[in-house]
């Protein structure tokens, strides 16, 4: 790696590390920060879900200290991996929603997102955190037809995650998402 970055990054620079979900960006960054702070440098690690800083280490925050001296425990590694896995889940869910709604046409998808925001007070990026509100807003727009869209979204999501989808009587959109999230976070599917 040193040869790729020609021995390191310039002091004081800001580095954006981008890549596919699950590619190891967070793990690499935590190791890089740990080595640097162990050699007297300072830095911050910002991810979509967490921020570990040199200041937190200096204040005695145990997770920051573990990162800074390169002694991150197995539980912390699992937590970081779990956060990254949930980011992937969110991305796959939003892709599934986009793709299913796009089947209705680009202008229709745009109109649905607009109505979701106006009627259900839910933006596209809030769907993973508010699946019940999303389902309710879809039902407000499409009535019973919302179940067809919800079912298509769930099937598409399960396919993206490499999970086998089985319809269960009485289960709805939020329950299927919770089950997919549980199985995805447990690691029982393709990477």
N, C-alpha and C positions, 0 to 999 in steps of 0.2 A: 504494500500500500504506500509506503514511503516514496517509492519511485514514481508512483502515479501522481502523488501530490507534491513531488519534488522536495521531500524532506519535511513538509509541514505547511501549515497555513500561516500567513503573516499575522503577527501579534495585533490584536484589536480588530481583526476582520470578523465579519458575520458570514456564516456559512449556512446555506440552505441545502439540506440533503433530501432529495426527492426520490421516490421510487414506488413500486407497487406495494400494496398492503402485504405485510408478512415477509418483506424482503430483508429485514434486519436493520432498518434505519435506526430505530430506538436503541437496540442492543449495541450497535456500532458506536452511536453517539455517546451512550453512557460509558462505554469502555474508553473512548477517546477522552472524555471529560475526566474520568477517574485517573487515567495516566497523566494527563496534563496537570491536574490539581495536585497529584502526588509529587510532581516535579516543581511545584511552586507557582504554577500558572493559575489563572482564574478563568471562569467561563460559566455560561448558562446553557442549559439544555431545555429547549422548549419543544413539546410535542403537542398534538391535538388535545391530549387529556391531562398532561402533567408538565410541571416546570421544576427543574432541580437547579438550584443556583449555588454558587460559591458562598454567597451570603448566608444561605440556609445552613450550609455546612459549618460556617463559622459560628452560627448561633446554636450549634449542637443538635440540629435536626438529625435523628438517627438514620433515616433513609438517605439524606443528602450525604452524611458522613460515609455511609456504606458505599455509595457511588464514588465519592471523592477518593477513597483509599482503595478502591477496587475490590471491596469485599461484599459485594451485593449478594445476599443470601438467596437460596433457591426460591423461597416464598416471594421475595421481591421480584425475582426474574419471572416467576409465574404471573404475578400481578401485572408487570409491564407487558408480558406477552398476552395476557387476558385483555388488557386495554386495547392493544393493537388488534386483537382478534375481534373485539366488539366494534372497532372502527371499520374493519373489513365487513362485518355483518351489516352495519349501517349502510355502507356503500353498496353492497349487494342488494339490500332491500330497496334503496332508492333507485338503483338501476332497474330492478324488477318493476317497480311502479312506473317509471318513465317508459319502459318498453311496452308494458301492457296498455298504458294510456295512449302511446304513440300509435298503436294498432288502430285507434279510432281516428287518427289523423293529427297532424301537428297543430292545427288551429283548435281542434277539439281538446287536445291535451292542454294547450295554453288556457283555454276557457275553463276547463275543469280546475286547474290550479288556481285560477282567478276566483272561481266560485268557492273553492275550499277556503281560501283566505278570507273572502267576504262573508260567507255563510257560516263556516265552521271555525273561523279565526285560527286556522292552522296553515302554516306555510309548508312548502315541500320539504324543507330540511328538518321540520319538526315531526314528520311522520314516524320515524323510528322511535321517538320518545313518547308519542301520543297516538298509539295505534287505535285505541277505542274512539278517540275524537275523530281520527281520520275515517274510520268505518262509519261513524255516525254522520259525518259530513257527506260522505259518499251516498249514504242512504237518503239524506236530505235532498240530494241532487237527483238520484236515479231511482229512489224507492227500492222495491224488491230487486231491481236489476243490479243494484250495487253488489249483491252476493256473487253475481257472475264475475264482475271485475275483481272483487276481493279474492275469489277462488283462483282466478287466473294469475293474480299477483303472487299468491301463496305458492302455487305450483311452479311459477317461474323462479321464485326465490329458492325453493327447495332444490330445484334443478341446478341453480348456480352454486349452491352450497354442497352439491353432491349427495343430498339426502333423499331418501325414498319418501314420497308423499303418500299418505294414506288418509282418506277422508274418515272423520270420526263424527258420528251422530251427535248433534248438540254443540259441537265446537265451532267457534267463530274465528274471524280474522285475528283478533288479539291473542287468542289461545294458540292458534297455529304458529304465530310469530314467537310466542314465548317458548313453545316446544322446539322450534327451529333454533332459537337463541341458546336454549339449554344444551341441545345436541351439538351445536356449533362450538360453544365455549368449552364443552367437554372434549373436543378434539376428535369426535367420532365421524369425521368426514374428510373429504379430500382437502389438501392445503389450498 
